[in-house]
Amino acid sequence: MCGIAGLLGAEPGSFAERVRPAIAHRGPDDAGTWQNATTCLVQTRLAILDLSPSGHQPMASPCGRWQLVFNGEIYNHANLRQRLEAEGERFRGSGDTEVLLRWMARRGRSGLADLRGMYAFCLLDTQEGSALLARDPHGIKPLYIWQGPSGELAFASELRALLASDRIPRRPDPEAIAAYLVSGSVPEPATLVAGVKRLEAGHWLQWQAGTSRIEPWWPLPESLLIGQKEEVTNRPAPINNREVALQLTRSALRESVTAHMVSDVPVGLFLSAGLDSAALLALAPPGLHTFTIGFDDPGSEGFDESEPAAQIAALFGAEHTPLTLRADQARSWLPDFLSSQDQPSIDGFNTWCVSRLASERGLKVALSGLGGDELFGGYPSFRTVPRLHRWRRRLGPLGPLAAAALSRSPGGREQKRQRLAELLRGAPSLQAAHRCLRGQFTSPEVAALMRHWGLPSPQGISIEAGGEAPPDGLDLAESVAWLEGSRYLRNQLLPDSDVMAMATALELRLPYVDATLQGQIAPIVPSLRLAPGKALLQASIHELPAWFTNRPKQGFRFPFQLWLDNPQSPLALRVPSTPAGLDLRPWYRRWNLMVLESWLRHHLAIDLPQL
């Protein structure tokens, strides 16, 4: 796990000196730079595999032709190493970076399909003056890119590092700001900085002589895009036998956990009292160090999972460390959290807190149960979104009339009614129903906010009510899985998990967010895989006791509403001025505006009007 950055096709000047401090937190163990007259590659290293100097980056091939900077982990590097050795390669060290370098130098873009892991990298061909950049299928590891007016290309693991280079104009992207207000995160490939994009998940970029070509090399993982199976030849037959599905799920998940345990340093686990992380604990080797956040402020009892988490940790012999987080401590940590945000998001504070706890205990690597809800149908959205969609379809052409009546009714400005009214005004679609459930501010509210702040109006900017539709051929549950995976997971949970864990120099590994695992269980029919209550996952992990699996689902949540509403424990917020009548009672709306205000002020020198 590392931080990487680079400049291709321009005289480097002070590029390395400017960007390296901005990614130093991602790799405190080592740092390196390679450059010539027109190229600069920068890396900061968190040593996890091959702790010796042979893991230093940028890494050169023995012939000197290739240079690599790489962020992530290749979990099947031992297998790839054996295959390369059979082809005559000889290795200096034992890490995955050297394997990735040799593998990609030999196979080029076609070699991406054989990699199992999370990664973003740049492979420079000094002979041809070209470079290949790529991201893993899910986009677990980030890669920001900017192409300059003369064809030069700058890239980095974080947006802040590109801004630190002082080569990029600090201009806001109004469409991205509007999209953030709608959803609480910045949708890929956009960023809040005009001209800077994210290389999309499962894509590669080929750069040469000032020209960039970007292509997808991997579709959305099969569990999120099952409709594309029709394009796959020799696909396995659907699995509709429950016992077969249980055995397959267990073996595939155990294999994924084993792969994600590959490390030369100890591995921990973020443990809530939920099924996803407990299943990982049950399948992992004994003796893991587990970490849980709890709460004891008055009224926070419904958020505290520390007791059942401690009990399940003890059952499996884990070394357990809890943290009781109070409002005054959360308030004192808030400035550091805000300064850790690479782009604003309404999520991430929970990951930042538990990552800080693990890092303070000396851990460099931890597993997380992120992705289990998308894979096994665990969110309430799997029931609520289809229900909203059916309700909207029944109203048919009467929807806009119902929306007008709802808006004029007493309490019509209440945020839930505003979101329902937006659903009713538009054409019926599953994606619109999903946005009604997951959304933050409606399109009219976003337009009013931006006018109020004096930012370019989103009128004429596409804030589509629903966004892209799920692929054809999916049933309702599969479509919700696709929406959750391609929006909530990809645009919010994965970016937040990466940046908040790496803010504390911790590598977060996600066994559920694994293309190999998802490909293995994709043949299981949706009625089994996405059965309510994550029944398939629960039944496949027979080690978990009934008292644990029968607990109501809580989720890894913080008591923000309690903290923000209680005058005795206020958080240090700067909520910008808003138009009259905007409903700010829900905590997530205030949090949305607060983190946006902080980010714009610190990174783009934009001061929103204050209350």
FENWO-V596966 format. One record per residue. N is the residue number from 1. RES is the residue in three letters. PSI is psi as a letter, one per 20 degrees, with the letter a starting at -180 (* if undefined). Layout:
n:N res:RES psi:PSI
n:N res:RES psi:PSI
This chain:
n:1 res:MET psi:p
n:2 res:CYS psi:a
n:3 res:GLY psi:p
n:4 res:ILE psi:q
n:5 res:ALA psi:r
n:6 res:GLY psi:r
n:7 res:LEU psi:p
n:8 res:LEU psi:p
n:9 res:GLY psi:k
n:10 res:ALA psi:q
n:11 res:GLU psi:p
n:12 res:PRO psi:h
n:13 res:GLY psi:c
n:14 res:SER psi:k
n:15 res:PHE psi:g
n:16 res:ALA psi:g
n:17 res:GLU psi:h
n:18 res:ARG psi:g
n:19 res:VAL psi:h
n:20 res:ARG psi:g
n:21 res:PRO psi:h
n:22 res:ALA psi:i
n:23 res:ILE psi:j
n:24 res:ALA psi:h
n:25 res:HIS psi:h
n:26 res:ARG psi:i
n:27 res:GLY psi:n
n:28 res:PRO psi:i
n:29 res:ASP psi:h
n:30 res:ASP psi:r
n:31 res:ALA psi:q
n:32 res:GLY psi:q
n:33 res:THR psi:p
n:34 res:TRP psi:p
n:35 res:GLN psi:q
n:36 res:ASN psi:b
n:37 res:ALA psi:h
n:38 res:THR psi:j
n:39 res:THR psi:q
n:40 res:CYS psi:p
n:41 res:LEU psi:p
n:42 res:VAL psi:q
n:43 res:GLN psi:p
n:44 res:THR psi:p
n:45 res:ARG psi:p
n:46 res:LEU psi:o
n:47 res:ALA psi:o
n:48 res:ILE psi:g
n:49 res:LEU psi:p
n:50 res:ASP psi:n
n:51 res:LEU psi:i
n:52 res:SER psi:r
n:53 res:PRO psi:i
n:54 res:SER psi:i
n:55 res:GLY psi:j
n:56 res:HIS psi:q
n:57 res:GLN psi:q
n:58 res:PRO psi:q
n:59 res:MET psi:p
n:60 res:ALA psi:q
n:61 res:SER psi:q
n:62 res:PRO psi:h
n:63 res:CYS psi:i
n:64 res:GLY psi:i
n:65 res:ARG psi:h
n:66 res:TRP psi:q
n:67 res:GLN psi:p
n:68 res:LEU psi:p
n:69 res:VAL psi:p
n:70 res:PHE psi:p
n:71 res:ASN psi:p
n:72 res:GLY psi:b
n:73 res:GLU psi:p
n:74 res:ILE psi:o
n:75 res:TYR psi:h
n:76 res:ASN psi:k
n:77 res:HIS psi:h
n:78 res:ALA psi:g
n:79 res:ASN psi:g
n:80 res:LEU psi:h
n:81 res:ARG psi:g
n:82 res:GLN psi:g
n:83 res:ARG psi:h
n:84 res:LEU psi:h
n:85 res:GLU psi:h
n:86 res:ALA psi:h
n:87 res:GLU psi:j
n:88 res:GLY psi:i
n:89 res:GLU psi:q
n:90 res:ARG psi:p
n:91 res:PHE psi:q
n:92 res:ARG psi:h
n:93 res:GLY psi:a
n:94 res:SER psi:j
n:95 res:GLY psi:r
n:96 res:ASP psi:h
n:97 res:THR psi:g
n:98 res:GLU psi:h
n:99 res:VAL psi:g
n:100 res:LEU psi:g
n:101 res:LEU psi:g
n:102 res:ARG psi:g
n:103 res:TRP psi:g
n:104 res:MET psi:h
n:105 res:ALA psi:h
n:106 res:ARG psi:h
n:107 res:ARG psi:i
n:108 res:GLY psi:b
n:109 res:ARG psi:h
n:110 res:SER psi:h
n:111 res:GLY psi:i
n:112 res:LEU psi:h
n:113 res:ALA psi:i
n:114 res:ASP psi:i
n:115 res:LEU psi:p
n:116 res:ARG psi:o
n:117 res:GLY psi:a
n:118 res:MET psi:p
n:119 res:TYR psi:q
n:120 res:ALA psi:p
n:121 res:PHE psi:r
n:122 res:CYS psi:p
n:123 res:LEU psi:o
n:124 res:LEU psi:p
n:125 res:ASP psi:o
n:126 res:THR psi:h
n:127 res:GLN psi:g
n:128 res:GLU psi:i
n:129 res:GLY psi:k
n:130 res:SER psi:r
n:131 res:ALA psi:q
n:132 res:LEU psi:p
n:133 res:LEU psi:q
n:134 res:ALA psi:q
n:135 res:ARG psi:q
n:136 res:ASP psi:r
n:137 res:PRO psi:h
n:138 res:HIS psi:i
n:139 res:GLY psi:k
n:140 res:ILE psi:g
n:141 res:LYS psi:p
n:142 res:PRO psi:q
n:143 res:LEU psi:o
n:144 res:TYR psi:q
n:145 res:ILE psi:q
n:146 res:TRP psi:p
n:147 res:GLN psi:p
n:148 res:GLY psi:r
n:149 res:PRO psi:h
n:150 res:SER psi:j
n:151 res:GLY psi:i
n:152 res:GLU psi:q
n:153 res:LEU psi:p
n:154 res:ALA psi:q
n:155 res:PHE psi:q
n:156 res:ALA psi:r
n:157 res:SER psi:h
n:158 res:GLU psi:q
n:159 res:LEU psi:h
n:160 res:ARG psi:h
n:161 res:ALA psi:g
n:162 res:LEU psi:g
n:163 res:LEU psi:h
n:164 res:ALA psi:h
n:165 res:SER psi:i
n:166 res:ASP psi:k
n:167 res:ARG psi:i
n:168 res:ILE psi:p
n:169 res:PRO psi:p
n:170 res:ARG psi:m
n:171 res:ARG psi:p
n:172 res:PRO psi:q
n:173 res:ASP psi:o
n:174 res:PRO psi:h
n:175 res:GLU psi:h
n:176 res:ALA psi:h
n:177 res:ILE psi:g
n:178 res:ALA psi:g
n:179 res:ALA psi:h
n:180 res:TYR psi:g
n:181 res:LEU psi:h
n:182 res:VAL psi:g
n:183 res:SER psi:i
n:184 res:GLY psi:j
n:185 res:SER psi:r
n:186 res:VAL psi:o
n:187 res:PRO psi:p
n:188 res:GLU psi:p
n:189 res:PRO psi:j
n:190 res:ALA psi:r
n:191 res:THR psi:r
n:192 res:LEU psi:i
n:193 res:VAL psi:p
n:194 res:ALA psi:p
n:195 res:GLY psi:i
n:196 res:VAL psi:p
n:197 res:LYS psi:r
n:198 res:ARG psi:p
n:199 res:LEU psi:p
n:200 res:GLU psi:q
n:201 res:ALA psi:p
n:202 res:GLY psi:k
n:203 res:HIS psi:q
n:204 res:TRP psi:q
n:205 res:LEU psi:p
n:206 res:GLN psi:p
n:207 res:TRP psi:p
n:208 res:GLN psi:p
n:209 res:ALA psi:l
n:210 res:GLY psi:j
n:211 res:THR psi:p
n:212 res:SER psi:p
n:213 res:ARG psi:p
n:214 res:ILE psi:p
n:215 res:GLU psi:q
n:216 res:PRO psi:p
n:217 res:TRP psi:i
n:218 res:TRP psi:p
n:219 res:PRO psi:r
n:220 res:LEU psi:q
n:221 res:PRO psi:q
n:222 res:GLU psi:h
n:223 res:SER psi:i
n:224 res:LEU psi:i
n:225 res:LEU psi:l
n:226 res:ILE psi:h
n:227 res:GLY psi:h
n:228 res:GLN psi:i
n:229 res:LYS psi:h
n:230 res:GLU psi:h
n:231 res:GLU psi:i
n:232 res:VAL psi:p
n:233 res:THR psi:q
n:234 res:ASN psi:k
n:235 res:ARG psi:q
n:236 res:PRO psi:q
n:237 res:ALA psi:q
n:238 res:PRO psi:q
n:239 res:ILE psi:o
n:240 res:ASN psi:j
n:241 res:ASN psi:p
n:242 res:ARG psi:g
n:243 res:GLU psi:g
n:244 res:VAL psi:g
n:245 res:ALA psi:g
n:246 res:LEU psi:g
n:247 res:GLN psi:g
n:248 res:LEU psi:g
n:249 res:THR psi:g
n:250 res:ARG psi:g
n:251 res:SER psi:h
n:252 res:ALA psi:g
n:253 res:LEU psi:h
n:254 res:ARG psi:g
n:255 res:GLU psi:h
n:256 res:SER psi:g
n:257 res:VAL psi:g
n:258 res:THR psi:g
n:259 res:ALA psi:g
n:260 res:HIS psi:i
n:261 res:MET psi:i
n:262 res:VAL psi:o
n:263 res:SER psi:q
n:264 res:ASP psi:j
n:265 res:VAL psi:r
n:266 res:PRO psi:q
n:267 res:VAL psi:p
n:268 res:GLY psi:a
n:269 res:LEU psi:p
n:270 res:PHE psi:o
n:271 res:LEU psi:o
n:272 res:SER psi:a
n:273 res:ALA psi:k
n:274 res:GLY psi:r
n:275 res:LEU psi:h
n:276 res:ASP psi:g
n:277 res:SER psi:h
n:278 res:ALA psi:h
n:279 res:ALA psi:h
n:280 res:LEU psi:g
n:281 res:LEU psi:g
n:282 res:ALA psi:h
n:283 res:LEU psi:i
n:284 res:ALA psi:r
n:285 res:PRO psi:q
n:286 res:PRO psi:q
n:287 res:GLY psi:j
n:288 res:LEU psi:q
n:289 res:HIS psi:o
n:290 res:THR psi:q
n:291 res:PHE psi:p
n:292 res:THR psi:q
n:293 res:ILE psi:p
n:294 res:GLY psi:r
n:295 res:PHE psi:q
n:296 res:ASP psi:j
n:297 res:ASP psi:q
n:298 res:PRO psi:p
n:299 res:GLY psi:i
n:300 res:SER psi:j
n:301 res:GLU psi:h
n:302 res:GLY psi:i
n:303 res:PHE psi:i
n:304 res:ASP psi:o
n:305 res:GLU psi:j
n:306 res:SER psi:h
n:307 res:GLU psi:g
n:308 res:PRO psi:h
n:309 res:ALA psi:g
n:310 res:ALA psi:h
n:311 res:GLN psi:g
n:312 res:ILE psi:h
n:313 res:ALA psi:g
n:314 res:ALA psi:h
n:315 res:LEU psi:h
n:316 res:PHE psi:j
n:317 res:GLY psi:k
n:318 res:ALA psi:q
n:319 res:GLU psi:o
n:320 res:HIS psi:p
n:321 res:THR psi:o
n:322 res:PRO psi:r
n:323 res:LEU psi:p
n:324 res:THR psi:o
n:325 res:LEU psi:o
n:326 res:ARG psi:r
n:327 res:ALA psi:h
n:328 res:ASP psi:h
n:329 res:GLN psi:g
n:330 res:ALA psi:g
n:331 res:ARG psi:g
n:332 res:SER psi:h
n:333 res:TRP psi:i
n:334 res:LEU psi:g
n:335 res:PRO psi:g
n:336 res:ASP psi:h
n:337 res:PHE psi:g
n:338 res:LEU psi:h
n:339 res:SER psi:i
n:340 res:SER psi:i
n:341 res:GLN psi:p
n:342 res:ASP psi:h
n:343 res:GLN psi:q
n:344 res:PRO psi:q
n:345 res:SER psi:q
n:346 res:ILE psi:i
n:347 res:ASP psi:a
n:348 res:GLY psi:h
n:349 res:PHE psi:h
n:350 res:ASN psi:g
n:351 res:THR psi:h
n:352 res:TRP psi:g
n:353 res:CYS psi:g
n:354 res:VAL psi:h
n:355 res:SER psi:g
n:356 res:ARG psi:g
n:357 res:LEU psi:g
n:358 res:ALA psi:g
n:359 res:SER psi:h
n:360 res:GLU psi:h
n:361 res:ARG psi:j
n:362 res:GLY psi:j
n:363 res:LEU psi:q
n:364 res:LYS psi:i
n:365 res:VAL psi:p
n:366 res:ALA psi:q
n:367 res:LEU psi:q
n:368 res:SER psi:q
n:369 res:GLY psi:j
n:370 res:LEU psi:p
n:371 res:GLY psi:i
n:372 res:GLY psi:h
n:373 res:ASP psi:h
n:374 res:GLU psi:h
n:375 res:LEU psi:h
n:376 res:PHE psi:j
n:377 res:GLY psi:l
n:378 res:GLY psi:i
n:379 res:TYR psi:q
n:380 res:PRO psi:h
n:381 res:SER psi:h
n:382 res:PHE psi:h
n:383 res:ARG psi:h
n:384 res:THR psi:g
n:385 res:VAL psi:g
n:386 res:PRO psi:h
n:387 res:ARG psi:g
n:388 res:LEU psi:g
n:389 res:HIS psi:g
n:390 res:ARG psi:g
n:391 res:TRP psi:g
n:392 res:ARG psi:h
n:393 res:ARG psi:h
n:394 res:ARG psi:h
n:395 res:LEU psi:h
n:396 res:GLY psi:c
n:397 res:PRO psi:i
n:398 res:LEU psi:i
n:399 res:GLY psi:g
n:400 res:PRO psi:h
n:401 res:LEU psi:g
n:402 res:ALA psi:h
n:403 res:ALA psi:g
n:404 res:ALA psi:g
n:405 res:ALA psi:h
n:406 res:LEU psi:g
n:407 res:SER psi:h
n:408 res:ARG psi:i
n:409 res:SER psi:r
n:410 res:PRO psi:p
n:411 res:GLY psi:j
n:412 res:GLY psi:h
n:413 res:ARG psi:i
n:414 res:GLU psi:p
n:415 res:GLN psi:h
n:416 res:LYS psi:h
n:417 res:ARG psi:h
n:418 res:GLN psi:g
n:419 res:ARG psi:h
n:420 res:LEU psi:h
n:421 res:ALA psi:h
n:422 res:GLU psi:h
n:423 res:LEU psi:g
n:424 res:LEU psi:h
n:425 res:ARG psi:h
n:426 res:GLY psi:r
n:427 res:ALA psi:q
n:428 res:PRO psi:p
n:429 res:SER psi:q
n:430 res:LEU psi:h
n:431 res:GLN psi:h
n:432 res:ALA psi:h
n:433 res:ALA psi:h
n:434 res:HIS psi:g
n:435 res:ARG psi:h
n:436 res:CYS psi:h
n:437 res:LEU psi:g
n:438 res:ARG psi:i
n:439 res:GLY psi:r
n:440 res:GLN psi:f
n:441 res:PHE psi:q
n:442 res:THR psi:r
n:443 res:SER psi:g
n:444 res:PRO psi:h
n:445 res:GLU psi:h
n:446 res:VAL psi:g
n:447 res:ALA psi:g
n:448 res:ALA psi:g
n:449 res:LEU psi:g
n:450 res:MET psi:h
n:451 res:ARG psi:g
n:452 res:HIS psi:h
n:453 res:TRP psi:i
n:454 res:GLY psi:j
n:455 res:LEU psi:q
n:456 res:PRO psi:p
n:457 res:SER psi:q
n:458 res:PRO psi:j
n:459 res:GLN psi:p
n:460 res:GLY psi:i
n:461 res:ILE psi:p
n:462 res:SER psi:o
n:463 res:ILE psi:m
n:464 res:GLU psi:p
n:465 res:ALA psi:h
n:466 res:GLY psi:h
n:467 res:GLY psi:a
n:468 res:GLU psi:p
n:469 res:ALA psi:q
n:470 res:PRO psi:q
n:471 res:PRO psi:q
n:472 res:ASP psi:q
n:473 res:GLY psi:j
n:474 res:LEU psi:q
n:475 res:ASP psi:a
n:476 res:LEU psi:g
n:477 res:ALA psi:g
n:478 res:GLU psi:h
n:479 res:SER psi:g
n:480 res:VAL psi:h
n:481 res:ALA psi:g
n:482 res:TRP psi:g
n:483 res:LEU psi:g
n:484 res:GLU psi:g
n:485 res:GLY psi:g
n:486 res:SER psi:i
n:487 res:ARG psi:f
n:488 res:TYR psi:g
n:489 res:LEU psi:g
n:490 res:ARG psi:g
n:491 res:ASN psi:h
n:492 res:GLN psi:g
n:493 res:LEU psi:g
n:494 res:LEU psi:g
n:495 res:PRO psi:g
n:496 res:ASP psi:g
n:497 res:SER psi:g
n:498 res:ASP psi:g
n:499 res:VAL psi:h
n:500 res:MET psi:h
n:501 res:ALA psi:g
n:502 res:MET psi:h
n:503 res:ALA psi:h
n:504 res:THR psi:j
n:505 res:ALA psi:l
n:506 res:LEU psi:p
n:507 res:GLU psi:p
n:508 res:LEU psi:p
n:509 res:ARG psi:q
n:510 res:LEU psi:n
n:511 res:PRO psi:h
n:512 res:TYR psi:h
n:513 res:VAL psi:m
n:514 res:ASP psi:o
n:515 res:ALA psi:h
n:516 res:THR psi:g
n:517 res:LEU psi:g
n:518 res:GLN psi:h
n:519 res:GLY psi:h
n:520 res:GLN psi:h
n:521 res:ILE psi:i
n:522 res:ALA psi:h
n:523 res:PRO psi:i
n:524 res:ILE psi:p
n:525 res:VAL psi:q
n:526 res:PRO psi:h
n:527 res:SER psi:h
n:528 res:LEU psi:g
n:529 res:ARG psi:h
n:530 res:LEU psi:k
n:531 res:ALA psi:q
n:532 res:PRO psi:q
n:533 res:GLY psi:j
n:534 res:LYS psi:l
n:535 res:ALA psi:h
n:536 res:LEU psi:g
n:537 res:LEU psi:g
n:538 res:GLN psi:g
n:539 res:ALA psi:h
n:540 res:SER psi:i
n:541 res:ILE psi:n
n:542 res:HIS psi:i
n:543 res:GLU psi:h
n:544 res:LEU psi:p
n:545 res:PRO psi:q
n:546 res:ALA psi:h
n:547 res:TRP psi:h
n:548 res:PHE psi:g
n:549 res:THR psi:h
n:550 res:ASN psi:j
n:551 res:ARG psi:q
n:552 res:PRO psi:q
n:553 res:LYS psi:p
n:554 res:GLN psi:g
n:555 res:GLY psi:q
n:556 res:PHE psi:n
n:557 res:ARG psi:q
n:558 res:PHE psi:q
n:559 res:PRO psi:l
n:560 res:PHE psi:g
n:561 res:GLN psi:g
n:562 res:LEU psi:g
n:563 res:TRP psi:g
n:564 res:LEU psi:h
n:565 res:ASP psi:i
n:566 res:ASN psi:o
n:567 res:PRO psi:i
n:568 res:GLN psi:i
n:569 res:SER psi:l
n:570 res:PRO psi:q
n:571 res:LEU psi:q
n:572 res:ALA psi:n
n:573 res:LEU psi:q
n:574 res:ARG psi:n
n:575 res:VAL psi:p
n:576 res:PRO psi:r
n:577 res:SER psi:q
n:578 res:THR psi:q
n:579 res:PRO psi:q
n:580 res:ALA psi:p
n:581 res:GLY psi:i
n:582 res:LEU psi:p
n:583 res:ASP psi:o
n:584 res:LEU psi:j
n:585 res:ARG psi:g
n:586 res:PRO psi:p
n:587 res:TRP psi:h
n:588 res:TYR psi:h
n:589 res:ARG psi:g
n:590 res:ARG psi:g
n:591 res:TRP psi:g
n:592 res:ASN psi:g
n:593 res:LEU psi:h
n:594 res:MET psi:g
n:595 res:VAL psi:h
n:596 res:LEU psi:g
n:597 res:GLU psi:g
n:598 res:SER psi:g
n:599 res:TRP psi:g
n:600 res:LEU psi:h
n:601 res:ARG psi:g
n:602 res:HIS psi:h
n:603 res:HIS psi:h
n:604 res:LEU psi:j
n:605 res:ALA psi:k
n:606 res:ILE psi:o
n:607 res:ASP psi:o
n:608 res:LEU psi:q
n:609 res:PRO psi:q
n:610 res:GLN psi:q
n:611 res:LEU psi:*
